[in-house]
Amino acid sequence: MKILIIEPCGFMRLGMLSVLADHKDINVTGVENIEEGLIQAEKIKPNIILVNMTSHCHCTETDSVVSNFLRLRVTSKIYCYLDANYPDHDEPIMIAENFLILRKHQVNTILNKIISHTLSKTPATLCTQPFSIFSDQEVLVIGDWMAEMPNYRIARKLNISDRTVYVHKRHITQKIKVRNRLEFCFVYNLIKYFHWPMNPLALRPLSRKIKADIMTLMR
């Protein structure tokens, strides 16, 4: 099992390395930032990456380094932990294929699970199908919500009711276990890289109206 740890705090990084270093079947490497992580990932081809991305959650602009780093989930399962009291969930939440988020205090639990899987000779598995925790309609709502568009305008744009917009927002926050828009914005600065229009490789989501029009043409 090859593991890459990316943690800016030297004490935290050393502690994580020491937990895993005693196991001969685990090859673990630690670096300070994702720039170094990209270099090491190319060399060691890790099965699992544990990364503290808290600082990147404060950045509203897109970053090509972050975008390139997140592409590593094609070959590695990435556990992204945050210095926050959310997501408020006992297990990591997979928000896109092979990318999971969790609170920092859950890191020890993840390390112990990795050790258990290694000792049991259970191979690391990757999600091999395109996956997102959000529906097309929710992705469209998220984009307009983060652009600070009011509910009535989002409703008019997507041809849905104000109430439906509200319900979508509630479902969106529930899915990643945050309590309000402020907490969601913090996490959004990471998940925006997985979806249109931030991700040029992502398909543009379809609204209900467009889907209905397509179905009408197919009849």
C-alpha positions as CSV (number, residue, x, y, z in Angstrom):
1,M,0.0,0.0,0.0
2,K,1.5,3.3,-1.1
3,I,0.2,6.4,0.8
4,L,1.0,10.1,0.3
5,I,0.4,12.5,3.1
6,I,0.1,16.3,2.4
7,E,0.0,18.3,5.5
8,P,1.5,21.9,6.1
9,C,1.9,21.4,9.8
10,G,5.2,19.5,10.5
11,F,4.0,18.1,13.8
12,M,0.7,16.8,12.3
13,R,2.6,15.3,9.4
14,L,5.2,13.6,11.6
15,G,2.4,12.2,13.8
16,M,0.6,10.7,10.8
17,L,3.8,9.3,9.3
18,S,4.7,7.7,12.7
19,V,1.4,5.9,12.9
20,L,1.9,4.3,9.5
21,A,5.7,3.8,9.4
22,D,5.8,0.8,11.7
23,H,3.8,-1.3,9.2
24,K,6.1,-3.0,6.6
25,D,3.4,-3.3,4.0
26,I,2.8,0.4,4.0
27,N,5.0,2.7,2.0
28,V,4.3,6.2,3.2
29,T,5.6,9.6,2.0
30,G,4.9,13.0,3.6
31,V,5.1,16.5,2.0
32,E,4.2,20.0,3.0
33,N,1.9,21.2,0.1
34,I,0.1,20.0,-3.0
35,E,2.8,21.3,-5.3
36,E,5.3,18.8,-3.7
37,G,2.4,16.3,-3.7
38,L,2.1,16.4,-7.5
39,I,5.8,15.7,-7.8
40,Q,5.8,12.8,-5.3
41,A,2.6,11.3,-6.8
42,E,4.2,11.1,-10.2
43,K,7.1,9.2,-8.6
44,I,5.4,6.8,-6.2
45,K,1.9,6.4,-7.7
46,P,0.1,6.3,-4.3
47,N,-3.0,4.2,-3.7
48,I,-4.3,6.7,-1.1
49,I,-3.7,10.4,-0.6
50,L,-4.5,12.2,2.7
51,V,-4.4,15.9,2.2
52,N,-5.2,19.0,4.3
53,M,-6.9,21.4,1.9
54,T,-8.2,23.9,4.4
55,S,-6.1,26.8,3.0
56,H,-7.6,26.2,-0.5
57,C,-11.1,26.5,0.9
58,H,-10.4,30.2,1.5
59,C,-9.6,30.8,-2.2
60,T,-12.5,31.8,-4.4
61,E,-10.4,31.9,-7.6
62,T,-9.6,28.8,-9.5
63,D,-6.1,27.4,-9.2
64,S,-4.5,25.3,-11.9
65,V,-2.3,23.5,-9.3
66,V,-5.4,22.5,-7.4
67,S,-7.1,21.4,-10.6
68,N,-4.1,19.3,-11.6
69,F,-3.9,17.8,-8.1
70,L,-7.5,16.8,-8.1
71,R,-7.0,14.8,-11.3
72,L,-4.9,12.4,-9.3
73,R,-8.2,10.8,-8.2
74,V,-8.1,8.9,-11.5
75,T,-5.5,6.6,-9.9
76,S,-5.6,7.5,-6.2
77,K,-8.4,7.7,-3.6
78,I,-8.1,11.2,-2.0
79,Y,-9.2,11.9,1.6
80,C,-9.4,15.6,2.0
81,Y,-9.6,16.8,5.6
82,L,-10.5,20.2,6.8
83,D,-9.7,22.3,9.9
84,A,-13.5,22.8,10.6
85,N,-16.3,21.3,12.5
86,Y,-18.0,20.2,9.4
87,P,-18.9,18.1,7.4
88,D,-20.9,17.0,10.4
89,H,-20.8,13.3,9.7
90,D,-19.2,10.2,11.2
91,E,-17.8,8.9,7.9
92,P,-16.0,10.6,5.0
93,I,-18.4,11.9,2.3
94,M,-17.6,11.0,-1.3
95,I,-18.6,14.1,-3.3
96,A,-17.1,13.0,-6.6
97,E,-15.4,9.8,-7.8
98,N,-12.5,8.9,-5.4
99,F,-12.6,12.3,-3.6
100,L,-13.9,12.3,0.0
101,I,-14.1,15.1,2.6
102,L,-13.9,14.8,6.4
103,R,-13.2,16.8,9.5
104,K,-9.6,16.8,10.7
105,H,-10.3,15.0,13.9
106,Q,-11.4,12.0,11.9
107,V,-7.9,11.5,10.5
108,N,-6.9,8.9,13.1
109,T,-9.9,6.8,12.3
110,I,-9.0,6.8,8.6
111,L,-5.4,5.9,9.4
112,N,-6.6,3.0,11.5
113,K,-8.9,1.8,8.8
114,I,-6.0,2.0,6.3
115,I,-3.9,-0.1,8.6
116,S,-6.7,-2.7,9.1
117,H,-7.2,-3.0,5.3
118,T,-3.5,-3.4,4.8
119,L,-3.2,-6.1,7.4
120,S,-6.2,-8.0,6.0
121,K,-4.6,-7.8,2.5
122,T,-7.7,-6.1,1.2
123,P,-6.8,-4.2,-2.0
124,A,-7.5,-0.5,-2.3
125,T,-10.5,0.1,-4.5
126,L,-11.3,3.0,-6.8
127,C,-14.6,4.3,-8.1
128,T,-14.4,3.6,-11.8
129,Q,-17.6,5.3,-12.9
130,P,-18.3,9.1,-13.3
131,F,-20.0,10.1,-10.1
132,S,-21.2,13.2,-8.3
133,I,-23.2,13.6,-5.1
134,F,-25.2,16.3,-6.8
135,S,-27.9,16.1,-9.5
136,D,-27.8,18.2,-12.7
137,Q,-30.5,20.5,-11.3
138,E,-28.6,20.9,-8.1
139,V,-25.4,21.8,-10.0
140,L,-27.3,24.5,-11.8
141,V,-28.7,25.9,-8.6
142,I,-25.3,25.8,-6.9
143,G,-23.7,27.9,-9.7
144,D,-26.4,30.6,-9.4
145,W,-26.5,30.4,-5.6
146,M,-22.8,31.0,-5.4
147,A,-23.1,33.9,-7.8
148,E,-25.5,35.4,-5.1
149,M,-28.5,35.2,-7.4
150,P,-31.8,35.5,-5.4
151,N,-34.2,32.5,-5.3
152,Y,-36.8,34.1,-7.6
153,R,-34.3,34.7,-10.3
154,I,-32.9,31.2,-10.1
155,A,-36.5,29.9,-10.3
156,R,-37.2,32.0,-13.3
157,K,-34.0,31.0,-15.1
158,L,-34.5,27.2,-14.5
159,N,-38.3,27.3,-15.0
160,I,-39.0,26.0,-11.5
161,S,-40.8,27.4,-8.4
162,D,-39.2,29.5,-5.7
163,R,-40.1,26.6,-3.3
164,T,-38.2,24.1,-5.5
165,V,-35.1,26.3,-5.4
166,Y,-35.3,26.4,-1.6
167,V,-35.7,22.6,-1.4
168,H,-32.7,22.1,-3.7
169,K,-30.6,24.3,-1.5
170,R,-31.6,22.4,1.6
171,H,-30.8,19.0,-0.1
172,I,-27.4,20.4,-1.3
173,T,-26.4,21.4,2.3
174,Q,-27.7,18.1,3.7
175,K,-25.7,16.0,1.2
176,I,-22.4,17.4,2.4
177,K,-23.5,17.8,6.0
178,V,-23.2,21.6,6.4
179,R,-25.6,23.9,8.2
180,N,-25.7,27.1,6.2
181,R,-24.5,29.0,3.1
182,L,-21.3,30.2,4.8
183,E,-20.2,26.6,5.5
184,F,-21.2,25.5,2.1
185,C,-19.2,28.3,0.4
186,F,-16.2,27.1,2.3
187,V,-16.5,23.5,0.9
188,Y,-17.7,24.8,-2.5
189,N,-14.2,26.3,-3.2
190,L,-13.1,22.6,-3.5
191,I,-16.1,20.9,-5.1
192,K,-16.4,23.6,-7.8
193,Y,-13.4,21.9,-9.6
194,F,-15.6,18.8,-10.3
195,H,-18.5,20.5,-12.1
196,W,-19.4,22.6,-15.0
197,P,-18.6,25.5,-15.7
198,M,-15.4,25.3,-13.6
199,N,-14.3,22.0,-15.0
200,P,-14.0,22.2,-18.8
201,L,-14.1,18.4,-19.0
202,A,-17.5,18.2,-17.2
203,L,-20.6,17.9,-19.2
204,R,-23.0,20.8,-19.0
205,P,-25.9,19.8,-16.7
206,L,-29.4,19.8,-18.1
207,S,-32.3,21.6,-16.5
208,R,-35.7,19.8,-16.1
209,K,-37.1,21.9,-18.9
210,I,-34.4,20.8,-21.3
211,K,-34.8,17.2,-20.3
212,A,-38.5,17.5,-20.8
213,D,-38.0,19.0,-24.3
214,I,-35.6,16.1,-25.2
215,M,-38.1,13.5,-24.0
216,T,-40.8,15.2,-26.1
217,L,-38.7,15.0,-29.2
218,M,-38.0,11.3,-28.5
219,R,-41.7,10.4,-28.3
